């Protein structure tokens, strides 16, 4: 089936099964490899993208449900890696191995869009992404830095 997807502000056409996870459409069919595969069950958050401005796990989102939405991947978050969250991530040296970081950044950006000044408890509740390296303290610092910069 042919789908027209609005990804990072550009309309892309893709032939895919309606139940194909958006993650595989993005990565395998369209080449947006910044969105990562982690668990495949919507638990770890490595695949987080924005769908109509909200954080969504693309590994469990069928392409049919995203066809009329505005999709933003890590590649589309900012033109020059200058989004406040990306800049805070660099300043706080958040990544260790880095695999989960694109999903973390997308989740943090969605959080800050809804909550301009999140508390530590707000951050802990919203950031359900898993980081095997345990960079959570730096993630919290970076989110607070990005909030202060906005």
C-alpha positions in Angstrom: 0.0 0.0 0.0 1.3 3.5 -0.8 1.6 6.0 2.1 2.4 9.7 1.9 4.3 10.6 5.1 5.2 14.1 6.4 8.6 13.5 7.8 10.7 16.4 9.0 8.6 18.8 7.0 8.9 16.9 3.7 6.3 14.6 2.2 7.7 11.2 1.3 5.9 8.4 -0.5 6.5 4.9 0.5 5.1 1.4 -0.3 4.7 -0.6 2.8 2.3 -3.0 4.5 -0.1 -1.0 6.7 1.0 -2.8 9.8 4.7 -2.3 9.2 6.2 -0.5 12.2 7.0 3.1 11.5 10.6 2.4 12.7 11.3 0.1 9.8 9.7 2.4 7.3 11.9 5.2 8.6 15.1 3.2 8.7 14.9 0.6 6.0 12.7 2.2 3.4 13.5 5.9 3.8 17.0 6.0 5.2 16.4 7.9 8.5 18.8 5.8 10.5 19.1 8.2 13.5 16.0 6.4 15.0 17.3 3.2 16.6 15.9 -0.3 17.1 16.2 -1.4 20.7 13.7 -3.8 22.1 11.0 -3.9 19.5 8.3 -3.8 22.1 8.0 -0.1 22.9 9.8 -0.4 26.2 13.3 1.0 25.8 12.6 4.2 23.8 15.6 4.0 21.5 13.1 4.4 18.6 11.4 7.5 20.0 10.2 10.1 17.4 7.6 12.8 17.5 4.2 12.2 16.0 2.2 15.5 15.9 4.6 16.9 18.5 4.3 14.0 21.0 6.9 11.4 21.8 6.0 8.1 20.3 7.7 4.7 20.2 8.1 4.0 16.4 8.8 0.3 16.8 5.1 -0.3 17.9 3.5 2.4 15.8 2.1 0.9 12.5 2.7 3.1 9.5 -1.0 3.3 8.8 -1.5 5.2 12.1 1.1 7.8 11.2 0.1 8.5 7.6 -1.8 11.7 8.3 0.5 12.9 11.1 3.5 15.2 11.2 6.5 13.0 12.0 9.8 14.3 13.3 12.9 12.2 13.7 16.2 13.1 15.3 17.4 14.3 11.9 14.6 16.8 11.8 14.8 18.1 15.3 17.0 21.0 14.2 18.8 21.9 11.0 22.2 22.4 12.6 22.1 20.3 15.8 21.3 23.5 17.7 18.1 22.5 19.4 18.4 23.5 23.1 18.2 19.8 24.2 21.0 18.8 21.7 23.1 21.7 22.9 22.5 20.7 26.6 23.3 17.1 25.8 26.7 18.2 24.5 27.4 20.6 27.4 26.6 18.0 30.0 28.4 15.3 28.1 25.4 13.0 28.4 26.2 10.2 25.9 28.4 7.3 26.9 27.9 4.6 24.3 25.3 6.9 22.7 23.0 4.2 21.3 19.9 5.3 23.2 20.6 9.0 22.9 18.5 10.0 19.9 15.5 8.5 21.5 16.4 10.2 24.8 16.8 13.6 23.1 13.4 13.2 21.3 11.7 12.3 24.6 13.3 15.2 26.4 12.4 17.7 23.6 8.7 16.5 23.8 8.8 16.8 27.6 10.1 20.4 27.4 7.5 21.3 24.8 4.7 20.4 27.3 6.5 21.4 30.5 8.8 24.4 30.2 10.3 24.0 33.7 10.1 20.3 34.8 11.1 19.3 38.3 13.3 16.3 39.0 10.1 14.3 39.6 8.6 15.4 36.3 11.7 14.4 34.5 11.8 11.0 36.2 8.2 10.4 35.3 8.4 11.5 31.7 11.8 10.0 30.7 10.9 6.3 30.5 13.7 5.6 28.0 16.3 3.0 29.0 20.0 3.7 29.1 22.2 0.7 29.6 25.1 2.9 30.5 23.1 4.7 33.3 23.5 8.3 32.2 20.3 9.3 33.9 21.9 11.9 36.2 23.5 13.6 33.2 20.2 13.4 31.3 18.4 15.2 34.1 21.1 17.9 34.2 20.9 18.3 30.5 17.1 18.7 30.6 17.3 21.3 33.3 20.0 23.1 31.3 17.8 23.1 28.2 14.8 24.3 30.2 16.9 27.2 31.6 18.2 28.1 28.1 14.7 28.3 26.6 
